Amino acid sequence: MRLTPDEWIFWQAGFIKLNATIVFTWAIMIVLTVGSLRITRKLSTNHERSRWQNLLEIVVTGIVQQIQSIGLREPRKYLGFIGTLFLFVATASLFTILPFYEPPTGSLSTTCALALCVFVAVPLFGIEDQGIAGYLKSYLEPTFIMLPFNLISEISRTLALAIRLFGNMMSGAMIIGILLSITPFLFPVVMTLLGLLTGMVQAYIFSILAAVYIAAATRVRETKIDPEPETETIKS
């Protein structure tokens, strides 16, 4: 039994390897790209819409509402990044119903790559919203003594994103594989459905955490405005 899809090697020349993680990752990217092109090719603004367009609008609207509920002022600004993270992880989980498929999110290299995307995107969105000086100043809050702790927090939460997703996806795949070898009929089907549900939950958690980190980086400082002193005129 393979612990990760990295161990399933299709081709190797020296230190260059083409493993299942790379193959299935590119397969998912191709499916998402071709699918999005086909669905958005003939979008309609009338009441007569295709079922795929209705499904797309439900997914997009749901993601926008979740981003907005976190507190980001312009949810559509972050839709491309957060929505792509969700769709990739969710699709990687949904494809587990296919035979001979192993989700690339069961590889630590894939989850680390996704977490690094969040690690880079958070300061970029923060700098865009607050400026370089404003964003860097946030590392000194509430006092400059917190600078090393804030930096450690940035790194640790990136590692937490990668390890959380990797652990959940790998453990789910291993449990299904073990049950398939023991009882190859009804029970593994139930566990496969449970694995699909777990994968969707992990996709939601990963994208929501990314949105939370971006919201923390793009927070707007509240300026306290002293009220004008009220002057009382006493008329005698």
Sequence and secondary structure as in RCSB ss.txt:
>XXXX:A:sequence
MRLTPDEWIFWQAGFIKLNATIVFTWAIMIVLTVGSLRITRKLSTNHERSRWQNLLEIVVTGIVQQIQSIGLREP
RKYLGFIGTLFLFVATASLFTILPFYEPPTGSLSTTCALALCVFVAVPLFGIEDQGIAGYLKSYLEPTFIMLPFN
LISEISRTLALAIRLFGNMMSGAMIIGILLSITPFLFPVVMTLLGLLTGMVQAYIFSILAAVYIAAATRVRETKI
DPEPETETIKS
>XXXX:A:secstr
  SSGGG EEEEETTEEEEHHHHHHHHHHHHHHHHHHHHSTT   SS   HHHHHHHHHHHHHHHHHHHHT S G
GGTHHHHHHHHHHHHHHHHGGGSTT   GGGSHHHHHHHHHHHHHHHHHHHHHHHHHHHHHHGGG S GGGHHHH
HHHHHHHHHHHHHHHHHHHHHHHHHHHHHHHH  SHHHHHHHHHHHHHHHHHHHHHHHHHHHHHHHHT       
           
